[in-house]
Amino acid sequence: MKIVFYTFGCKVNQYETQALSQQFAAGGWEVLDFAHDAPWDAVVVNSCTVTAEGDRKTRQLLRRLRREHPDAAICLTGCFPQAFPEAAQAMAEADVVTGSRDRRGLAQALDRFLATGERVVDIRPHRRGEGFEAMSAETFGRRTRAFVKIEDGCENYCAYCIIPTARGPVRSKPPEALREELAALARSGYREVVLAGINLSAYGREYGLRLIDAVEMAAGTEGIRRVRLGSLEPDVIGPEDFSRMAAAGKVCPQFHLSLQAGCDATLRRMGRRYDTAHYLAAVEEIRRRFPLAAITTDLMVGFPGETEEDFLESLDFARRVGFSRIHVFPYSQRPGTRAAEMPGQVPQEEKRRRAARLIAAGEELRKDFLARMVGTVQEVLFEEGGPQGQTGYTPNYTPVTVQELRPLQGQVLPVRLTGLLGEGCAGCL
């Protein structure tokens, strides 16, 4: 039996898809590539529901799959069914529907459908006190960078966000299980690990630990040369954390520090737990400890009540910070969140206009950041090659291409950055 996987969303979803695919392979399934290996007997769609656009893409994909692969078993899993079980159950294209709990139960649910032909809907609600679901991923298709999910769930309940409903309470990978997974990845040849979580900054609460403890564990793993972090919440990461990260010696100077808005009035309406002064202090601490650090972020436009003055304040703050990359997205109403019922909903056309302005500013900031990289010598971890040369990433995640025909995948080599090239830099060995 042949199966393929399609993943929407974050690094945690990517990690979970990889763990699921290895679980199916261990159960006797032949795991194929979604883009190239049709036909197949079953497909698993791992969904994301951060925005309404994510839900729309999930629906669109399911309709296309049913039309183009009428005989395949279609499984819908992940955050969308968990957050909106009734809507997911109504999607008749899916033969099997599960949520973000009990990932291991997906294989049994699919087996049940294949044996009986009867549709299976098994969405188990999250409950306070539930533990971290044991899972691990041993391969990621390339022997350079591996994701490690160390935390799940969020309890912040920001006004716009459905993720606490989709992912449940905060829970963390037990330290010993994390230590074993890191060692296994190092033995498999991975030189960089990316620590990921839904609210990564909350790691370790139930064990009396903090995120920095997981970072130091990863940095102390023999064979691991780089430790990269997923998205961080600025209100729970402080100077001591950045000091210890710098001292660990292997932490990549790339920090995705969640912002959402650069206007204090908007942050308060959102229910965020910091202000712009706190955020700027965190950025300054990072740059003090990590020269040439890349600071990336998410910025929302058109949150309910956001005025033109609020937007301009947010735009100005983004320029003050000097982000190396900004992920811009218009506010999306999510049923079940406080913001969905707030007054002052911004028209779609205005949200698009603000997004376009912020994206343009982000592109300017990106070019400024890359220009500062030119002339420096960086350790590049090479990942792939082709007729245009060999491409890899610096510690601060700048993509670098060198004109070299011999394969360099998996090697970490010093490269002098010679100029801008697309979204990254050109370099020479």
C-alpha positions in Angstrom: 0.0 0.0 0.0 1.3 3.5 -1.0 0.7 6.7 1.0 1.7 10.4 0.6 1.6 13.4 2.9 0.9 17.0 2.4 1.7 19.6 5.1 0.4 23.1 5.7 1.8 25.4 8.3 4.6 25.6 10.8 7.8 23.7 11.7 5.8 21.7 14.3 3.5 20.5 11.6 6.4 19.5 9.4 8.0 17.6 12.3 4.7 15.8 13.1 4.3 14.9 9.4 7.7 13.4 9.3 7.0 11.4 12.5 3.8 10.2 11.0 5.4 9.1 7.8 8.0 7.1 9.6 5.3 5.5 11.7 3.4 4.5 8.6 6.6 3.2 7.0 7.3 1.1 10.1 3.7 -0.3 9.7 4.4 -1.6 6.2 3.3 1.4 4.1 5.4 2.6 1.2 5.8 6.4 1.7 6.0 8.2 -1.7 6.5 11.9 -2.7 3.3 13.9 -3.1 4.5 15.9 -6.1 5.8 13.1 -8.2 4.7 9.6 -7.3 1.0 9.3 -8.2 -0.9 7.1 -8.1 -1.1 6.1 -4.4 -3.6 4.4 -2.1 -3.9 7.1 0.6 -3.0 10.7 1.3 -2.7 12.5 4.7 -3.4 16.2 4.7 -1.9 17.8 7.9 -3.8 21.1 8.2 -3.1 24.5 9.7 -5.8 26.9 10.9 -3.8 30.0 12.0 -5.7 32.0 9.4 -9.0 31.7 7.4 -6.8 31.5 4.3 -5.2 28.3 5.7 -8.7 26.8 6.1 -9.6 27.8 2.5 -6.4 26.1 1.2 -7.3 22.9 3.1 -10.8 22.8 1.6 -9.4 23.5 -1.9 -6.8 20.8 -1.6 -9.4 18.2 -0.4 -11.7 19.0 -3.3 -8.8 18.6 -5.8 -7.6 15.4 -4.3 -11.1 13.8 -4.5 -11.5 15.0 -8.1 -8.1 13.8 -9.3 -7.7 10.7 -7.1 -11.2 9.3 -6.7 -10.1 5.9 -5.4 -7.6 7.1 -2.8 -8.4 7.2 0.9 -8.2 10.8 2.0 -7.2 11.6 5.7 -7.6 15.1 7.2 -5.7 15.7 10.4 -4.2 18.5 12.4 -5.2 21.9 13.7 -8.2 22.6 11.5 -10.3 19.6 12.6 -9.2 20.2 16.2 -10.3 23.8 16.2 -13.4 23.4 14.1 -14.6 19.8 14.4 -18.1 20.4 13.0 -16.7 22.1 9.9 -14.2 19.4 9.4 -16.8 16.6 9.8 -18.9 18.3 7.1 -16.0 18.0 4.6 -17.3 14.9 2.9 -14.2 14.6 0.7 -12.2 13.3 3.8 -12.7 9.6 4.6 -10.8 9.9 7.9 -10.8 12.9 10.1 -8.7 13.3 13.2 -7.3 16.3 15.2 -4.0 17.3 16.8 -4.3 14.8 19.6 -3.4 11.1 19.4 -1.3 11.3 16.2 -0.5 7.7 16.6 -4.2 6.8 16.3 -4.3 8.0 12.7 -2.8 4.8 11.3 -5.5 2.7 13.1 -8.2 5.0 11.9 -7.1 4.6 8.3 -6.9 0.8 8.7 -10.4 0.8 10.0 -11.7 2.8 7.1 -9.9 0.6 4.6 -11.3 -2.6 6.3 -14.9 -1.4 6.5 -15.4 1.3 4.0 -17.1 3.4 6.7 -16.0 6.9 7.3 -14.0 7.5 10.5 -14.2 10.8 12.5 -12.2 10.7 15.7 -11.4 14.2 17.0 -10.4 13.9 20.7 -10.6 17.1 22.7 -7.6 18.5 24.5 -7.8 18.4 28.3 -5.8 20.2 31.0 -3.2 18.0 32.5 -2.6 15.9 29.3 0.9 14.8 28.7 3.3 15.5 25.8 2.6 12.9 23.1 5.7 10.8 22.6 6.9 10.9 19.0 10.2 11.4 17.2 11.5 11.9 13.7 14.7 10.4 12.7 15.1 11.5 9.0 14.2 14.7 7.2 15.1 13.9 3.6 18.4 15.7 3.8 21.3 15.1 6.1 21.9 18.7 7.2 19.1 20.2 9.4 16.6 18.4 11.6 13.6 19.7 13.4 13.0 18.7 17.0 9.5 19.3 18.5 10.1 20.0 22.2 6.9 21.8 23.2 3.2 21.7 22.3 0.2 23.9 23.2 -0.4 27.5 24.2 -2.2 29.2 27.1 -1.8 32.9 26.1 -5.3 33.3 24.5 -4.4 36.3 22.4 -7.6 38.0 21.2 -7.1 37.0 17.6 -5.7 33.5 18.0 -7.5 30.1 17.8 -4.3 28.1 18.5 -5.0 27.4 22.2 -8.2 25.6 21.1 -6.3 23.8 18.3 -3.3 22.8 20.3 -4.4 22.6 24.0 -2.4 23.4 27.1 1.3 23.8 27.3 3.3 20.5 27.6 6.9 19.7 27.1 9.0 16.8 25.8 10.6 15.1 28.8 14.3 16.0 29.2 15.5 12.4 28.9 13.5 11.8 25.7 14.9 15.0 24.3 18.5 14.0 25.2 18.0 10.7 23.4 16.5 12.2 20.3 19.3 14.8 20.0 21.9 12.0 20.3 20.1 9.9 17.7 20.0 12.8 15.2 23.7 13.5 15.7 24.5 9.8 15.0 22.4 10.1 11.8 24.7 12.8 10.6 22.6 16.0 11.3 24.8 18.9 12.1 22.0 21.4 12.8 18.9 21.1 14.9 15.9 23.4 15.0 14.1 23.4 18.3 10.4 24.0 17.6 7.2 24.4 19.6 3.8 26.0 19.5 4.8 28.3 22.3 8.5 27.4 22.4 9.3 29.9 25.1 7.1 28.0 27.5 9.2 24.8 27.3 9.9 23.0 30.6 7.4 24.4 33.0 6.2 21.1 34.3 9.8 20.0 35.0 11.0 23.1 36.6 13.0 23.9 33.5 13.1 26.7 30.9 13.9 26.9 27.2 17.5 27.7 27.8 17.9 24.3 29.5 16.9 22.6 26.2 19.1 24.9 24.2 22.1 24.0 26.4 21.3 20.3 26.1 21.2 20.6 22.3 24.5 22.6 22.2 26.1 20.0 24.5 25.3 17.1 22.2 28.4 15.8 20.5 28.2 16.1 16.7 25.6 18.9 16.7 27.3 22.0 15.4 24.4 24.4 15.3 21.3 25.0 17.4 18.5 27.1 15.8 15.4 28.3 17.5 11.8 28.6 16.4 9.5 31.5 17.1 10.0 33.1 20.6 7.7 35.2 22.7 9.5 38.3 23.9 7.8 38.5 27.3 9.4 35.4 28.7 12.9 35.6 27.2 15.3 37.9 29.0 18.9 39.0 29.2 20.0 36.0 31.2 18.7 33.7 28.5 20.5 35.5 25.7 23.7 35.5 27.8 23.6 31.8 28.3 22.7 31.2 24.6 25.8 33.2 23.6 27.9 31.2 26.1 26.7 27.9 24.7 28.6 28.7 21.6 26.4 26.9 19.0 23.2 29.0 19.0 22.6 30.5 15.6 22.2 34.3 15.6 18.8 34.2 14.0 15.9 35.0 16.3 12.3 35.0 15.2 10.9 37.3 17.9 7.1 37.5 17.6 5.8 41.1 17.5 2.4 41.2 15.8 2.1 45.0 16.1 4.5 47.9 16.6 1.9 50.0 18.3 1.3 49.7 22.0 -2.5 50.5 21.7 -2.9 47.6 19.2 -0.8 45.3 21.4 -3.1 45.9 24.3 -6.2 45.2 22.2 -4.6 42.0 21.0 -3.9 40.9 24.6 -0.2 40.6 24.0 1.9 40.6 27.2 4.6 43.1 26.3 5.0 46.6 24.8 7.3 48.0 22.2 9.8 49.2 24.8 10.1 45.7 26.2 10.4 44.3 22.7 13.1 46.8 21.7 15.1 46.0 24.8 15.1 42.3 23.9 16.3 43.2 20.4 19.1 45.3 21.7 20.2 42.5 24.1 20.3 40.0 21.2 22.4 42.4 19.1 24.8 43.0 22.0 25.4 39.3 22.4 25.2 38.2 18.7 26.8 40.6 16.2 25.1 40.5 12.8 22.1 38.7 14.3 19.1 38.3 12.0 15.9 39.5 13.8 12.8 38.2 12.0 9.1 38.6 13.0 5.4 38.4 12.2 3.4 41.6 11.7 -0.4 41.8 11.4 -2.2 44.6 9.7 -5.9 45.5 10.1 -6.5 44.3 13.6 -9.9 45.5 14.8 -9.6 49.2 15.8 -6.3 49.7 14.1 -6.3 53.3 12.8 -4.1 54.8 10.1 -2.1 56.4 12.8 -1.7 53.0 14.6 -0.5 51.4 11.3 2.0 54.1 10.7 3.3 53.7 14.2 3.8 50.0 13.6 5.5 50.7 10.3 7.9 53.1 11.9 8.7 50.7 14.7 9.5 48.0 12.2 12.0 50.3 10.6 13.5 51.3 14.0 14.1 47.6 14.8 15.6 47.0 11.3 14.2 43.5 10.8 16.0 41.2 8.4 12.7 39.7 7.3 9.0 40.4 8.1 6.2 38.0 7.6 3.2 40.2 6.9 -0.4 39.0 7.1 -3.8 40.8 7.2 -5.9 40.1 10.3 -8.2 37.2 9.7 -11.5 36.7 11.7 -11.5 33.4 13.5 -14.8 32.3 15.1 -14.3 31.5 18.8 -11.8 34.3 19.4 -12.5 37.7 21.1 -11.3 39.7 18.2 -13.9 38.2 15.9 -16.6 40.2 17.8 -14.6 43.4 18.4 -15.9 46.7 16.9 -13.8 48.6 14.3 -13.3 45.7 11.8 -11.0 47.0 9.1 -12.2 46.7 5.5 -10.4 44.1 3.4 -9.2 46.6 0.8 -7.6 48.7 3.6 -5.9 45.6 5.0 -4.5 44.8 1.6 -3.2 48.4 1.2 -1.5 48.3 4.6 0.0 44.9 3.9 1.4 46.0 0.6 3.1 49.0 2.3 4.6 46.9 5.1 5.8 44.2 2.7 7.6 46.9 0.6 9.2 48.3 3.8 10.2 44.7 4.7 11.8 44.2 1.4 13.9 47.4 1.8 15.0 46.2 5.3 15.9 42.8 3.9 18.2 44.4 1.3 19.8 46.6 3.9 20.5 43.6 6.1 22.0 41.5 3.2 24.2 44.5 2.2 25.7 44.5 5.7 26.6 40.8 5.2 28.5 41.4 2.0 32.3 41.4 2.6 32.1 39.2 5.7 33.3 35.6 6.0 30.6 33.2 7.2 30.5 29.5 8.0 28.0 28.1 5.5 26.2 24.7 6.0 25.6 23.5 2.4 22.3 21.8 1.7 21.8 21.4 -2.1 23.4 21.9 -5.4 22.6 22.3 -9.1 23.7 23.9 -12.3 23.7 27.4 -10.6 26.1 26.2 -7.9 26.0 25.0 -4.4 23.6 26.6 -1.8 23.7 26.7 1.9 22.9 28.9 4.9 25.0 31.0 7.3 24.4 30.8 11.0 22.0 33.8 10.7 20.1 32.0 7.9 21.3 34.0 5.0 21.1 31.8 1.9 24.5 31.7 0.1 25.3 30.3 -3.4 28.8 29.6 -4.6 29.8 28.7 -8.1 31.1 25.2 -7.4 30.2 22.1 -9.3 31.4 19.5 -6.8 28.8 18.5 -4.2 29.2 20.1 -0.8 26.0 18.9 0.9 26.4 18.5 4.7 29.7 20.3 4.8 30.3 23.5 6.8 32.8 25.7 5.0 34.0 29.3 5.4 32.7 31.5 2.5 33.3 35.1 1.7 30.1 36.9 0.7 30.7 38.9 -2.4 27.4 40.4 -3.3 23.6 40.2 -3.3 21.9 37.4 -5.1 18.1 37.1 -5.1 16.9 36.7 -1.5 20.4 36.0 -0.3 24.1 36.4 -1.2 26.6 35.2 -3.6 29.9 33.9 -2.2 33.2 32.3 -2.9 35.2 29.6 -1.1 
